[in-house]
Amino acid sequence: MSRFIEVLFDLPRVGSFTYRNSDEKPASTGRRVVAPLGAREATGYVVGEPDATPIEESKLKRITRTIDAEALFDEASVELARWLSGMYFCGQGEALAAMLPSGRRPPRGRRSLASGGGSYGEATEDAGADPSGAAEEEDSIPPPSDSEMEIEGIDDLAISAEGHELSTEQREALDRITRKESGSWYLYGLTGTGKTEVFLRAAEATLAEGRGVIYLVPEIALTGQVVEAATLRFGETCAVLHSRLTGSERLIEWRRILRGEARVVIGARSAIFAPVKRLGLIVIDEEHEGGYKSGASPRYHARQVAMRRRAVENARLVMGSATPSVEAWDLMTKGGIERLTLTRRLAGGAVPGVEIVDMRLESGPISRRLAEAIREAKAAGRQSILFLNRRGFAYFYHCNTCGHEIRCKHCSVALTYHKDRNALVCHYCGFRSPPPTACPACGSLDVGWSGFGTERIEEEAARIFPGFRIRRLDADSVSRRGELESIISDFKDGRTDILLGTQMVAKGLNFPGVKTVGVVLADTTLNLPDFRAAERAFSLIVQVAGRAGRFSPDGQVIVQTYRPESPVIRAASAIDLDSFYSAELSTRAELGFPPFGRLIRVVLRSKDRDRTVQAAHEFAALAAEHLPGEAELLGPAECPLGMVAGTYRWQVIVRSMDFAPAHRAFSKLIELYRPASSVRIEVDVDPVSLM
């Protein structure tokens, strides 16, 4: 063993440190150690064993102890960490810590921005929140129990696997994928067309070649059917990285993968780092999901990491979705990714008929047409799903006399009224207070709520449909363990007539009993001040609509909107992907937004507003000096969410049509800039949200 070791720590933009090795239990590359770091001790990662030291040996500190008896990571992981560090402007140790099972931090959705967390609670389900999913920790939804995996419903794979016969389209897609040793493909098709079975057959073919597989899903808890099918099909060679595992159990699974005992790995975002031996296939299911983008440093996108690993390890990359991201659609159009299309629903279903209802002509949140369709479904012995991307009873509480809106004292958002708790709640920082009986501004007693959330829809549905069995599925209703399983089980077994909820109802709920799907308000995401708002609104409507007509040709979808003339609403209601992507790409090209330009977003934040503003202007001035001429600076400006958890937020955005030189210049810029100690800086390459 070497007398000296090079160690990385989980620190932002900090390099390695050299230590004297332990005499009793020496460490080597790939192992974790505990070592003195300043006035404390910290866990570090050994990435080298140099023969010489930068300073005199007597001045070197000795490591305290070695944690691992065998290596936890290999040189490939170290090299990937170096790439992450360079690509996303984070420390190499920070990148390595995020990759390894021991490096997982507590769920970031539970930390406030003030404590250094990069996400804002359960904000992704609310109209005023970041809808990208970037703020949604992959483990934040309660994990599935064994019983849940049996009640997830029938997905694409069950349809194909039952008779073990692929359709002509599936066979052609599989043949196109497996005939090449490496490459990139996109499997596009509406829900129910059999994408999952093609993924699994490609995995089987890859294993037969002696190569390994990584299968990414956006959320383990809502894709239990994929896990069950893969586990049954691949047995002991399958490893599932999910939130039910303790730290030690994760470590056991990781070592199984590292030793080559597990050759198929299924997991959410961070599973892209699994040290699979002879990696031959990466699958990204539901590629459009924002949850593939990390909300805290390193702010990587699993798709980008997958592309890197595919190129370095000469593997296949297969992505799939019914609503591809705009970037993926553009790549398919230009030939950067080969498109494979599935058109036929395999269980006898058909694309459902979609009706648009103008809510300007209605008096309540459930239109007469939607109420009629729900009653028709009940009369036919069928079920209905209602989707609304807002939790709570009402999304803001205000004074009818002076117009004063009651907002969070720590964040730049209105408080949401939760009637069942009789509380006003901030969905960003968690602040809550009782609803006032009088206006805090003018003293008027004429105060109340406006707008509506899932809680109010539940109450309204109970009033309109007496005797109907109604369940609500959102982050509030599944906060207790076992609730998710109970709600889905009741729906599957026909004990629920109406299931209403947030984004959860758009994922994983594929049951034959569904006849009617109602989008209660299609405008929520569309109204956000973000360049991806149209893309997200379109995707959500199409994905929710996919819950109907899976198993019979009589499915119907009712889309309620205050903007029936919106091209996005109309394209989504017609399930017209070609016209939507054509229009959206034209708009993005004119504005220079992705995929035509690349963005680097810098957020500066502090408890002190003046220092935040000053830091933003200083950074922008420095950027103007060092960035290439073709790079454009947007800002500095206050973030759309100007304050979160008592922290002020300003941003500077770099937009470039030639990414490589802009990225290189930015790397030097970020090394030069030194904010005040009270100011935090966040760098996000290729952001999925500008909120």
Backbone hydrogen bonds, N-H to C=O, Kabsch-Sander energy under -0.5 kcal/mol:
donor,donor_aa,acceptor,acceptor_aa,energy
5,I,19,Y,-2.2
6,E,48,G,-2.8
7,V,5,I,-0.5
7,V,17,F,-3.3
8,L,45,Y,-2.5
10,D,43,T,-0.6
11,L,9,F,-2.4
14,V,11,L,-0.9
17,F,7,V,-2.6
19,Y,5,I,-2.4
20,R,61,K,-2.8
21,N,3,R,-3.2
30,G,46,V,-2.7
31,R,28,S,-1.6
33,V,44,G,-2.1
34,V,65,R,-2.5
35,A,33,V,-0.5
35,A,42,A,-2.4
37,L,40,R,-3.7
40,R,37,L,-1.6
42,A,35,A,-2.5
44,G,33,V,-3.2
45,Y,8,L,-2.5
46,V,31,R,-2.7
47,V,6,E,-2.7
47,V,45,Y,-0.6
48,G,6,E,-1.0
59,K,56,E,-1.4
60,L,57,E,-1.4
63,I,20,R,-2.1
64,T,34,V,-2.3
65,R,34,V,-1.7
67,I,32,R,-2.6
68,D,32,R,-1.0
72,L,30,G,-4.1
73,F,30,G,-0.9
78,V,74,D,-1.8
79,E,75,E,-2.7
80,L,76,A,-2.1
81,A,77,S,-2.3
82,R,78,V,-2.1
83,W,79,E,-2.0
84,L,80,L,-2.6
85,S,81,A,-2.6
86,G,82,R,-2.2
87,M,83,W,-2.9
88,Y,84,L,-2.9
89,F,85,S,-0.8
90,C,85,S,-1.0
92,Q,14,V,-0.5
93,G,14,V,-0.6
94,E,11,L,-0.7
95,A,91,G,-2.3
96,L,92,Q,-2.5
97,A,93,G,-2.5
98,A,94,E,-1.6
99,M,95,A,-1.3
100,L,96,L,-1.8
103,G,100,L,-1.4
104,R,101,P,-0.9
110,R,107,P,-1.9
111,R,108,R,-1.7
115,S,112,S,-0.9
116,G,113,L,-1.6
117,G,112,S,-1.7
123,A,120,Y,-1.2
125,E,122,E,-1.4
126,D,123,A,-1.9
129,A,126,D,-1.7
133,G,130,D,-0.7
136,E,133,G,-1.8
137,E,135,A,-0.7
140,S,137,E,-2.0
149,M,145,S,-1.3
150,E,146,D,-0.5
150,E,147,S,-1.1
151,I,147,S,-0.6
151,I,148,E,-1.2
152,E,148,E,-0.5
154,I,510,N,-1.6
155,D,153,G,-0.6
158,A,155,D,-0.6
159,I,155,D,-1.4
160,S,156,D,-1.6
161,A,157,L,-3.3
162,E,158,A,-1.5
163,G,159,I,-0.5
163,G,160,S,-0.5
164,H,160,S,-0.8
165,E,160,S,-0.9
166,L,164,H,-0.5
171,R,167,S,-2.7
172,E,168,T,-2.3
173,A,169,E,-2.3
174,L,170,Q,-2.7
175,D,171,R,-2.3
176,R,172,E,-2.0
177,I,173,A,-1.8
178,T,174,L,-2.6
179,R,175,D,-1.5
180,K,177,I,-0.8
183,G,315,A,-1.4
185,W,317,L,-2.7
186,Y,338,E,-2.8
187,L,319,M,-3.5
188,Y,186,Y,-0.9
188,Y,340,L,-3.1
189,G,321,S,-1.1
190,L,342,L,-0.5
193,T,190,L,-1.4
198,V,194,G,-1.2
199,F,195,K,-2.1
200,L,196,T,-2.4
201,R,197,E,-2.5
202,A,198,V,-2.3
203,A,199,F,-1.9
204,E,200,L,-2.3
205,A,201,R,-2.3
206,T,202,A,-2.1
207,L,203,A,-2.5
208,A,204,E,-2.1
209,E,205,A,-0.8
209,E,206,T,-0.6
210,G,207,L,-2.0
211,R,206,T,-2.0
212,G,277,K,-0.5
212,G,278,R,-2.2
213,V,263,R,-3.0
214,I,281,L,-2.4
215,Y,265,V,-3.4
216,L,214,I,-0.6
216,L,283,V,-3.2
217,V,267,G,-2.0
222,L,219,E,-0.7
223,T,220,I,-1.5
226,V,223,T,-0.9
227,V,223,T,-1.4
228,E,224,G,-2.8
229,A,225,Q,-2.3
230,A,226,V,-2.5
231,T,227,V,-2.7
232,L,228,E,-2.5
233,R,229,A,-2.1
234,F,230,A,-3.0
235,G,231,T,-2.0
237,T,234,F,-1.5
238,C,235,G,-1.9
239,A,264,V,-3.2
241,L,239,A,-0.5
241,L,266,I,-2.5
242,H,240,V,-0.8
245,L,242,H,-1.3
250,R,246,T,-2.6
251,L,247,G,-1.9
252,I,248,S,-1.9
253,E,249,E,-2.3
254,W,250,R,-2.8
255,R,251,L,-2.3
256,R,252,I,-1.9
257,I,253,E,-2.1
258,L,254,W,-2.6
259,R,255,R,-2.3
260,G,257,I,-1.0
261,E,256,R,-2.0
262,A,256,R,-1.5
263,R,237,T,-1.8
263,R,261,E,-0.6
264,V,237,T,-2.4
265,V,213,V,-2.4
266,I,239,A,-2.7
267,G,215,Y,-1.9
268,A,241,L,-0.7
271,A,268,A,-2.4
272,I,269,R,-1.7
273,F,270,S,-1.8
274,A,271,A,-1.8
276,V,274,A,-2.2
279,L,276,V,-0.7
280,G,212,G,-2.9
281,L,212,G,-1.4
282,I,316,R,-2.3
283,V,214,I,-2.8
284,I,318,V,-2.2
285,D,216,L,-2.4
285,D,283,V,-0.6
286,E,320,G,-0.7
287,E,284,I,-0.6
287,E,320,G,-2.3
289,E,286,E,-2.2
292,Y,289,E,-1.3
293,K,290,G,-2.0
294,S,292,Y,-0.5
294,S,300,Y,-3.1
300,Y,298,P,-2.2
302,A,292,Y,-2.8
304,Q,301,H,-0.5
305,V,301,H,-2.2
306,A,302,A,-2.6
307,M,303,R,-2.1
308,R,304,Q,-1.8
309,R,305,V,-2.7
310,R,306,A,-2.6
311,A,307,M,-1.9
312,V,308,R,-2.6
313,E,309,R,-2.8
314,N,310,R,-0.6
315,A,310,R,-1.8
316,R,280,G,-2.3
317,L,183,G,-2.4
318,V,282,I,-3.0
319,M,185,W,-2.4
320,G,284,I,-1.9
321,S,187,L,-1.3
329,W,325,S,-2.6
330,D,326,V,-2.2
331,L,327,E,-2.1
332,M,328,A,-2.4
333,T,329,W,-2.5
334,K,330,D,-2.2
335,G,331,L,-0.7
335,G,332,M,-0.7
336,G,331,L,-2.2
337,I,331,L,-1.1
338,E,184,S,-1.9
340,L,186,Y,-3.3
342,L,188,Y,-2.8
346,L,192,G,-2.2
348,G,345,R,-0.9
349,G,550,R,-0.8
350,A,549,G,-1.0
350,A,552,S,-0.9
353,G,555,G,-1.6
355,E,557,V,-2.9
357,V,559,V,-3.0
359,M,357,V,-0.8
359,M,561,T,-2.9
361,L,358,D,-1.5
362,E,359,M,-1.4
367,S,365,P,-0.6
371,A,367,S,-2.4
372,E,368,R,-2.1
373,A,369,R,-2.2
374,I,370,L,-2.3
375,R,371,A,-2.1
376,E,372,E,-2.2
377,A,373,A,-2.1
378,K,374,I,-2.2
379,A,375,R,-2.5
380,A,376,E,-1.5
381,G,378,K,-1.8
382,R,377,A,-3.3
383,Q,513,G,-3.4
384,S,497,D,-2.5
385,I,516,T,-2.2
386,L,499,L,-2.6
387,F,518,G,-3.0
388,L,501,G,-2.4
390,R,388,L,-0.8
393,F,417,Y,-2.8
394,A,417,Y,-1.8
395,Y,450,S,-0.6
396,F,450,S,-1.2
398,H,448,G,-3.0
399,C,404,H,-2.5
400,N,446,D,-2.9
403,G,399,C,-1.1
406,I,397,Y,-2.6
407,R,405,E,-0.7
408,C,413,V,-2.6
412,S,643,M,-2.9
413,V,411,C,-1.0
415,L,406,I,-1.9
416,T,425,V,-3.0
417,Y,394,A,-2.6
418,H,416,T,-0.6
418,H,423,A,-3.1
419,K,417,Y,-0.7
421,R,418,H,-0.5
422,N,418,H,-1.0
423,A,418,H,-1.9
424,L,433,S,-3.5
425,V,416,T,-3.0
425,V,423,A,-0.5
426,C,431,F,-2.9
427,H,425,V,-0.6
430,G,426,C,-1.4
433,S,424,L,-2.0
439,C,444,S,-3.0
443,G,439,C,-1.8
447,V,445,L,-1.8
448,G,398,H,-2.5
450,S,396,F,-2.4
453,G,393,F,-1.9
454,T,390,R,-2.2
455,E,392,G,-2.4
456,R,392,G,-0.9
457,I,453,G,-2.1
458,E,454,T,-2.3
459,E,455,E,-1.7
460,E,456,R,-3.0
461,A,457,I,-2.9
462,A,458,E,-2.0
463,R,459,E,-1.5
464,I,460,E,-2.5
465,F,461,A,-2.9
468,F,465,F,-1.9
470,I,468,F,-0.7
471,R,498,I,-2.2
473,L,500,L,-3.1
474,D,472,R,-0.6
478,V,474,D,-1.5
479,S,476,D,-1.0
483,E,480,R,-1.9
486,S,482,G,-2.1
487,I,483,E,-2.7
488,I,484,L,-2.3
489,S,485,E,-2.7
490,D,486,S,-2.4
491,F,487,I,-1.7
492,K,488,I,-2.7
493,D,489,S,-2.4
494,G,491,F,-1.1
495,R,490,D,-2.5
496,T,490,D,-0.8
497,D,469,R,-2.4
498,I,469,R,-2.3
499,L,384,S,-2.4
500,L,471,R,-2.6
500,L,498,I,-0.5
501,G,386,L,-2.1
502,T,473,L,-1.4
505,V,502,T,-1.9
506,A,503,Q,-1.7
507,K,504,M,-1.4
510,N,152,E,-0.7
510,N,508,G,-1.0
514,V,511,F,-1.4
515,K,383,Q,-2.8
516,T,383,Q,-1.7
517,V,556,Q,-2.2
518,G,385,I,-3.2
519,V,517,V,-0.5
519,V,558,I,-3.0
520,V,387,F,-2.4
520,V,518,G,-0.9
521,L,387,F,-0.6
522,A,560,Q,-2.7
524,T,521,L,-0.7
527,N,523,D,-1.6
528,L,525,T,-1.4
530,D,528,L,-2.0
533,A,530,D,-2.1
536,R,532,R,-2.4
537,A,533,A,-2.5
538,F,534,A,-2.6
539,S,535,E,-2.4
540,L,536,R,-2.6
541,I,537,A,-2.0
542,V,538,F,-2.3
543,Q,539,S,-2.8
544,V,540,L,-2.6
545,A,541,I,-2.6
546,G,542,V,-1.3
547,R,544,V,-2.0
548,A,545,A,-1.7
549,G,514,V,-0.7
555,G,552,S,-0.7
556,Q,515,K,-2.9
557,V,353,G,-2.7
558,I,517,V,-2.7
559,V,355,E,-3.3
559,V,557,V,-0.5
560,Q,519,V,-2.6
560,Q,558,I,-0.7
561,T,357,V,-2.3
566,S,563,R,-2.1
570,R,566,S,-2.5
571,A,567,P,-2.5
572,A,568,V,-2.4
573,S,569,I,-2.4
574,A,570,R,-1.8
575,I,572,A,-1.2
576,D,571,A,-3.0
577,L,575,I,-1.0
580,F,576,D,-1.6
581,Y,577,L,-2.8
582,S,578,D,-2.0
583,A,579,S,-2.1
584,E,580,F,-2.9
585,L,581,Y,-2.6
586,S,582,S,-1.6
587,T,583,A,-2.1
588,R,584,E,-2.7
589,A,585,L,-2.4
590,E,586,S,-1.8
591,L,587,T,-1.9
592,G,588,R,-1.4
593,F,588,R,-1.9
596,F,593,F,-1.9
598,R,656,S,-3.0
600,I,654,V,-2.0
601,R,684,D,-3.0
602,V,652,V,-2.7
603,V,601,R,-0.5
603,V,682,E,-2.6
604,L,602,V,-0.5
604,L,650,W,-2.9
605,R,680,R,-2.3
606,S,648,Y,-1.5
609,R,607,K,-0.6
612,T,608,D,-1.9
613,V,609,R,-2.5
614,Q,610,D,-2.5
615,A,611,R,-2.5
616,A,612,T,-2.2
617,H,613,V,-2.1
618,E,614,Q,-2.5
619,F,615,A,-2.6
620,A,616,A,-2.2
621,A,617,H,-2.2
622,L,618,E,-2.2
623,A,619,F,-2.7
624,A,620,A,-2.2
625,E,621,A,-1.0
626,H,622,L,-1.4
627,L,623,A,-2.5
631,A,628,P,-1.4
632,E,655,R,-3.3
634,L,653,I,-3.1
635,G,633,L,-0.6
637,A,651,Q,-2.1
639,C,649,R,-1.9
641,L,691,M,-1.2
642,G,640,P,-1.0
644,V,647,T,-2.1
646,G,410,H,-3.6
647,T,644,V,-1.6
648,Y,606,S,-2.8
649,R,642,G,-2.9
650,W,604,L,-2.5
651,Q,637,A,-3.3
652,V,602,V,-2.4
653,I,634,L,-2.7
654,V,600,I,-2.9
655,R,632,E,-3.0
655,R,653,I,-0.6
656,S,598,R,-2.4
662,A,658,D,-1.2
663,H,659,F,-3.0
664,R,660,A,-2.2
665,A,661,P,-2.4
666,F,662,A,-2.3
667,S,663,H,-1.8
668,K,664,R,-1.3
669,L,665,A,-2.2
670,I,666,F,-2.7
671,E,667,S,-0.9
672,L,668,K,-1.6
673,Y,669,L,-2.1
679,V,676,A,-2.3
680,R,605,R,-2.9
682,E,603,V,-2.6
684,D,601,R,-3.0
686,D,599,L,-2.8
